[in-house]
Each structure stands twice: as C-alpha cells, then as structure tokens.
Amino acid sequence: MAFSNFTDRLPDPNWTIHDSGEGHASNYTAGPGFASVDFASEQPVSISRTNSGRVMSRAIVGQRWKIKISYNPMTRAQFEPVYNFLLEKRGRLKPFFITLPQHTPRSATSSTYTVQSNLTAGTDNILCTVSSDTNANLKPGDMITIADSGNSNHKKAYQIVRVNDSTNKLSSDSALNTTTERRLYIVPPLAKAVNSSATLSYTTPLIRVVQTADVQEYSIGTNNLYQFSLNLEEAQV
C-alpha cells in the first residue's frame, strides 16, 4: 500500500515500523524497549564572582535535553529495525523524534490545554484554559510540546516545574481567576513566540533529537545477541 511519508520516530514498543520505512500499524514491527535511560538538562551559564562574594550569572546558550539510551541484548529481528532507522539518519546529519517512557503524564487527564494569549520568546510560564477534567491536572515533572498552527517549526520540549490554579497562585496573579485556568511554569523558557489558541501536547511528547556522533557501531557476543546504546541531544529547527 502506498503511503505519504517515511516515519521519523525511533521505533519503540509503542511505535512500530514496516520494512518499507512506514509507521505505525499493529502488524508492523515494534521497536525494543530500553534497558535504561539517562536524561539530563544542559543549560550553559556564564558566572563571575567578585572579591566580596557577589555572584553575577547569565545564560549564554539555549538549554537542551541530552539522552543516553541503553538496550538489553537483542536478537537480529529486534535490532535491525532500530539500527537501520538510525543508519539512514547518517550520524548527526538528520534529526528525528523520540518519546521516553517516563514522560507519560503523572495524572490521567483528557483535557485540552489552550494558550490564552500571545506569548513572546523567553516567557517562563503559560496561562492556559482547561477544557474539561479539571480535577486531573498536569503536574510538575510532566513534559509538554506546543502545537501552534502559527509556527509549525516550534519543536522544543519543555518540562513543567510548577502548576498554579485559581486557589494556589501568587497573590499578584490577577489573570488566573477561574477553576478552568492553569498557569504552568516551564523549563526552559519559551524558545519561540507562541500564538493564542495554540495547544499543549502532553500524552506522548516527542523530543526532536540528533545523534551526538557520526559513528554508529554495535557488538555481537558469542550468543549472537546484539549490544547497542545510543547518545542523543535535542535539536531545534
């Protein structure tokens, strides 16, 4: 059957791939699960300290997420879908998307989170209207991306670090008034401007990444099982 695009998401247990490069369907091959995931936030900062002990600091480079994935020993049938997907990316040349198992929401929610007003790059919080299910909220630690019809190139992933509602909020926050509103504080601050009516994607947030090296290698033991790990870093459009 003809299809419109090759998949650009790393195969995993929840995302399958066909020999043709298409994804995702129930009869395609699922990618293997991860044995372990190392996840880091890198925020380069310039800091200076005076003789009296005063500290002055500023961010000098945008924040990025860094990820190391290790796999359990794999059979060839498990290994080839992942390795050939990555080999086609030619090292650091071509970005792709991944989703990590720890980034499912901490609280079940079916709500739509809609941005209330236009936001400028550098803003560290988002005031949202919640459509329904207001008792099951996004929580600190949940990861989000932003679906903005006015800027399809906004692919940055953000982590929620605080959630304010109409009861639990700063006393100076006069805009947060109703039970269907939430102010989400995020790290890092917005990398791009966001338009009102943009929505938050949180069920399976996709992180756009590239490999950190131009060499893809694996090893095979005497048991004919493949050993493989993967180092990635976030890549913006």
C-alpha positions in Angstrom: 0.0 0.0 0.0 1.3 3.5 -0.9 2.0 5.9 1.9 2.8 9.6 2.1 5.9 9.8 4.5 8.6 7.6 6.0 8.4 7.5 9.8 10.7 10.0 11.6 10.1 8.5 15.0 12.5 6.0 16.6 10.8 2.6 16.8 9.9 1.5 20.4 7.3 -0.8 22.0 4.6 1.8 21.3 5.7 2.8 17.8 6.1 0.2 15.0 7.9 0.3 11.6 7.4 -1.5 8.4 10.3 -2.8 6.2 9.3 0.0 3.7 10.0 2.6 6.4 6.4 3.4 7.1 5.0 3.6 10.7 2.7 2.9 12.5 0.3 0.0 12.3 -0.5 -3.0 14.5 1.0 -5.5 12.1 4.3 -3.7 11.8 7.5 -4.5 13.8 7.7 -2.8 17.2 11.0 -1.4 18.4 12.6 -2.9 21.5 12.2 -1.4 25.0 15.0 0.5 26.7 17.1 -1.2 29.4 18.0 2.2 30.9 17.6 5.9 30.1 19.9 8.7 31.2 18.2 12.1 30.9 19.9 15.4 31.5 19.2 19.1 31.2 22.1 21.2 29.9 22.0 24.9 30.5 25.4 26.6 29.9 25.8 29.6 32.2 28.4 32.3 32.5 29.2 33.2 36.1 31.5 35.7 37.8 32.2 36.3 41.4 33.6 39.5 43.0 36.1 39.5 45.7 33.4 40.4 48.2 31.4 37.2 47.2 28.7 38.7 45.0 27.7 36.4 42.1 26.6 37.5 38.7 25.3 34.9 36.2 23.5 34.7 32.9 22.6 32.0 30.4 24.9 32.1 27.4 23.4 29.3 25.3 20.0 27.9 25.0 19.0 24.9 27.1 18.9 21.4 25.6 18.0 17.9 26.7 20.6 15.2 26.5 19.6 11.5 26.4 21.5 8.2 26.6 19.6 5.0 25.8 20.9 1.6 26.6 19.3 -1.6 25.2 19.2 -5.1 26.5 20.9 -7.7 24.3 18.8 -8.0 21.2 18.2 -10.7 18.6 18.7 -9.6 15.0 14.9 -9.3 14.5 14.8 -6.8 17.4 18.0 -5.0 16.4 17.6 -4.4 12.7 14.5 -2.1 12.8 16.3 0.3 15.2 19.8 0.2 13.7 18.7 0.7 10.1 16.4 3.6 11.1 19.4 5.2 12.8 21.8 4.4 10.0 19.6 6.2 7.5 20.0 9.4 9.6 23.7 9.4 8.8 25.0 10.3 12.2 24.4 13.9 13.2 23.0 14.8 9.7 19.3 14.2 10.0 17.2 14.8 13.2 14.3 12.5 14.3 11.9 12.2 17.2 11.8 10.0 20.2 9.4 9.6 23.1 10.5 8.3 26.5 8.6 6.0 28.8 9.0 8.3 31.9 7.2 11.2 30.2 3.6 9.9 30.4 1.5 12.4 32.5 1.6 11.8 36.2 -2.2 12.2 36.5 -4.7 10.9 33.9 -6.3 13.7 32.1 -8.3 14.1 28.9 -8.3 17.9 28.9 -7.2 20.2 26.1 -4.9 22.9 27.4 -5.3 26.0 25.2 -2.9 29.0 25.4 -4.9 32.1 26.3 -2.9 34.9 24.7 0.2 35.5 22.5 3.4 34.8 24.3 6.9 36.1 23.5 10.1 34.0 23.4 11.7 34.0 26.8 8.4 33.7 28.8 8.7 31.1 31.6 5.0 30.5 32.2 1.9 29.7 30.1 -1.6 30.7 31.1 -4.0 28.0 29.8 -7.7 27.3 29.6 -8.5 23.7 30.5 -11.4 22.2 28.5 -12.6 19.5 30.9 -11.5 17.0 33.6 -10.2 19.9 35.7 -9.6 17.6 38.7 -6.9 15.6 36.8 -4.2 18.1 36.1 -0.8 18.3 34.5 1.8 18.2 37.3 5.4 19.2 37.9 7.6 16.8 36.0 5.3 16.3 33.1 6.8 17.1 29.7 5.0 19.1 27.0 5.4 20.3 23.5 3.4 23.0 21.8 1.1 22.5 18.8 1.0 26.0 17.2 -0.7 26.4 13.8 1.0 29.8 13.5 4.5 28.2 13.9 4.9 24.6 12.8 8.7 24.8 13.5 8.2 25.1 17.3 9.5 21.7 18.2 11.1 22.4 21.6 10.2 20.2 24.6 9.5 21.7 27.9 9.2 20.3 31.4 6.5 21.7 33.9 8.1 22.7 37.2 5.1 24.5 38.9 1.3 24.4 38.4 -0.8 27.3 39.7 -4.6 27.3 39.8 -7.2 30.0 40.9 -6.7 28.9 44.6 -3.0 28.2 44.7 -1.2 31.1 43.0 0.9 34.2 43.5 -1.1 37.0 45.2 0.0 39.3 42.3 -1.5 37.0 39.6 -4.8 38.7 38.8 -5.2 37.0 35.5 -5.7 33.5 37.0 -9.3 33.6 38.2 -11.4 30.6 37.3 -11.3 26.9 38.0 -10.8 26.1 34.3 -7.5 28.0 34.1 -3.9 26.9 34.9 -0.6 28.7 34.9 2.2 26.3 34.0 5.7 27.3 34.8 8.2 25.6 32.4 11.9 24.9 31.9 13.4 26.2 29.8 11.6 29.5 29.0 9.9 29.5 25.6 12.3 29.2 22.7 9.9 30.8 20.2 6.9 33.0 20.4 3.6 31.2 20.9 0.2 32.3 19.4 -3.0 32.3 21.4 -5.2 29.2 20.7 -2.0 27.0 20.5 -2.5 23.8 22.4 -0.2 21.7 24.6 0.7 18.1 23.6 1.4 16.0 26.7 0.2 12.4 26.2 3.3 11.3 24.2 5.5 14.4 23.9 8.0 14.0 21.1 11.6 15.3 21.6 13.4 16.2 18.4 17.0 14.9 18.6 20.2 14.1 16.7 22.8 11.6 17.4 25.9 13.0 19.1 28.4 11.1 17.0 28.9 10.3 13.3 29.8 6.6 14.0 27.1 4.0 14.5 28.5 0.8 15.9 27.3 -2.3 17.7 28.9 -5.5 19.0 27.8 -9.2 18.9 28.6 -11.7 21.6 29.1 -15.4 21.2 25.4 -15.8 22.0 24.6 -14.0 18.7 22.9 -11.2 20.6 23.5 -7.5 19.6 24.8 -5.0 22.1 23.9 -1.4 21.3 23.5 2.0 23.0 22.6 5.5 21.7 23.6 9.0 22.7 21.3 11.8 21.7 20.8 15.6 22.2 17.9 17.8 21.5 17.9 19.6 18.1 15.8 22.6 17.2 14.5 23.6 13.8 
